[in-house]
Amino acid sequence: MTDDASAPVVASLSADRYDEFRRIVDYAFHPGAGPQEYDDEPERIADRYGAFVDDDLVSVCGHYDFRANLRGERVRLAGLAAVATPPEHRREGYVGALIDDALERWRGEYALAALWPFARSYYEQFGWATANTATTYTCPPEQLAFARGAAAGRARPVEPDEWRALQSVHETAAERTTLALERRSETWWRERILSEGGDDRPWAYVWERDGDACGYLVYDFEDAGEGFEQRRLAVDDMAAVDHETWLGLLGFLADHDSQATEVRFAGDGRGDLLDLVPDPDAVDCEVETGPMVRVVDAADTLEACPYPAEASADLTFDVSDATADWNDGRFRLSAADGTGECERIDDADGESAATADATLDVGTLSQLVVGYHDAATARRVGGLVVADESVADALAELFPAERVYLRTFF
């Protein structure tokens, strides 16, 4: 770890440091490509930050400004990405400095923060916890033939100029999925999803019903084994406004049986496909942990969180957070009529000596808030401790499990 004399200063990066930022990120995530020359304008979707010791850039990251669905309402969510440190500067605590700075910047503005980890245990030490699981299916296209003709409508190809059709589908589907991100930026759709101007632009189709887009697929083809005949259709992004449309998309994938020996696509962790295909044993189904999430400010987040209208409670929480000291303490949550009020309880209030109703770390609190865990699961696997069963019942009413699926990589 650093001592005070070498403690880094974290600041936003000026444009003249962007190439240095890109070299550090490329070395961390794409070392096999070798050193790169940068003669193009870098994308400006994320805000870039760096840790400096004197004038040396020793670690970098990117901040994203998102809005996400939280239990049916939109809240601001900060994204942390491109966290990278050159090997000569690693294990000096610089990433911790970047995270401390980020949480300070986000406090008061964002309810939640999310990231895609290179190693889950690494970010757990900073208070992040698993946000959701995802299921990846790989199967011969004929296993999806059951869906042919199951949905009204048709598929048609789209170009990047039609990005709004995909956006409308995404936004409608996101309404019923916690942590689904808004994708309102034209730049995001053109550059991140449809790779406009890139050398490896994917194929994109929408599923239309009565003239309106209600589903879409973005995909490409890749080698799936030895020989020219072994080809995989790999879906990069997929969304449907309802189950019927999802079946329409599956039927469309099945119609690639003359072009691909297998199809790969992802979904949330529910595993419905195995109940629909004719031969479940022919489907490779891999469940993985996905992104990670954490509350930024416990009091703010518990107030921003929507609650079931019929639930009411007045509870105290002892929260442990080794990274954000403003979360490390006791909080009182009063919830009724779908909303909550939360405040930190200081020692002077005379309540800190009593046993809290619930004791948990900030990661488990984050999972309760988004609905990845309900109270029973949080007690079983997340370390949640309750004073008595009435508290467990109240938490179960306040924080029912949600369909959580943050599928947008950033």
Secondary structure, 3 states (H helix, E strand, C coil): CCCHHHCCEEEECCHHHHHHHHHHHHHHHCHHHCCCCCCCCCCCCCEEEEEEECCEEEEEEEEEEEEEEECCEEEEEEEEEEEECCHHHCCCCHHHHHHHHHHHHHCCCCCEEEECCCCHHHHHCCCCEECCEEEEEEECHHHHHHHCCCCCCEEEECCHHHHHHHHHHHHHHHCCCECCECCCCHHHHHHHHCCCCCCCCCEEEEEEECCEEEEEEEEEEEECCCCCCCEEEEEEEEEECCHHHHHHHHHHHHCCCCCCCEEEEEEECCCHHHHCCCCHHHCEEEEEECCEEEECCHHHHHHHCCCCCCCCEEEEEEEECCCCHHHCEEEEEEEECCEEEEEEECHHHCCCCCCCCEEEEHHHHHHHHHCCCCHHHHHHHCCCEECCHHHHHHHHHHCCCCCECCCCCC
